Amino acid sequence: MTCKPEVLRSVPLFSLLDDDETAVLAEQVEVKTFAARERIYKAGEPGMAYVMVSGRVKVTTVDDDQQEVVVDEPGKGEFFGFASMLEQTPHQTSAFALEDSSCLEVSRDDIEILLKRKPMAGMDLLTTLGHQYHVAHQLVRGRVTRNPNEIIEREMTAGERIADAVAGFGGSWTFIITFAVVLIVYTMANVILDRKAWDPYPFILLNLFLSMLAAIQAPVIMMSQNRQDTKDRLRGELDFDVNRRAESEIQGISRKLNLLDERIEDLSDMLRGKGAPSVDHLAR
C-alpha cells in the first residue's frame, strides 16, 4: 500500500523533509499491515528496515542456549531491522506483530535518496543506530551470568579479608589442636614450676588472655558471618533472576502451543468448509 505524506511526517527521521521531498519518498516507501501474531521477518531473511506506524511489535533473537530473547519492542516512529538493511546482510533477529500493526518498509535505496536530498538527516540515522546499540548493550549486560563469589571477592576490603582468614582458621581442627597443645603446655609448665611459676594456679593470667582472645575473636567471626549472609542474599537474587527467565520461557512455550492449537483448529475449519472428507470416511 502506498504511503501517505502525513505518515512520513510522523517519523522523526523523515520530519526534516520538505513537502516535495516527502511526496517523492512517499511514492517509494510502502505501508505494510500485519495481523496479530503474524511474523514480519525472520532471522536469515534479506535485510529490510521497518518503521512503526501503529500497533505493537516484538523483536527477538535466539541465544546459544536456544532460548528466545526479547531484543526490543519499538514504539511509534522507531526503526527495527535497521542495521541489517544498511549492511545489506540477513537479519540477525526476528520480528512479530503482537497485535494488528502497520509499518513502513524502507530499503537502502530509500535511505540513499533521503541522504542525497537532506544530508543532515544522517544525524537522525546515527541517533537510531545509537539507540539500537544501547538496547543491545543493556541486553548483554542484563543477561551476563554473575558469579556471586567473584563479585564479593572483587569488592572485599583488607579488613574483610582478614576477618575471613581469622574465621577460617578459628573454625578449623588446626586451631583446635594447636590451642589445646598450648593450653596443656602452659598449665603443665606452671604446675611443674610450682612457686617459681609466672602464673600459678588458678592461672589468672591465662584467663585474662583467653578473655581477651574471645572478646576479639567473636566480633571478627560475626563480620565473616555477615559477609556470608551477603553472599547468600546475592545468590538468592541471581536464583530469582534465573527462575524469572525460566518462567518467561515456559510462558512463551505455552503461548506457542496455544497458537499452534488455534492454527490447527483454523486449518480443520477450513478443510471442513471446503468439503474435505472426514476422518471416519477416510477410515472406511
Secondary structure, DSSP 4 states (H G I P E B T S, - for coil): -BPPHHHHHTSGGGTT--HHHHHHHHHH-EEEEE-TT-EEE-TTS---EEEEEES-EEEEEE-TTS-EEEEE---TT-EESHHHHHHT---SSEEEESSSEEEEEE-HHHHHHHHHH-TTHHHHHHHHHHHHHHHHHHHHHHHSPP-HHHHHHHH--HHHHHHHHHHHHHTSHHHHHHHHHHHHHHHHHHHHHGGG-SS-TTTHHHHHHHHHHHHHHHHHHHHHHHHHHHHHHHHHHHHHHHHHHHHHHHHHHHHHHHHHHHHHHHHHHHHHHTTPPPHHHHH-
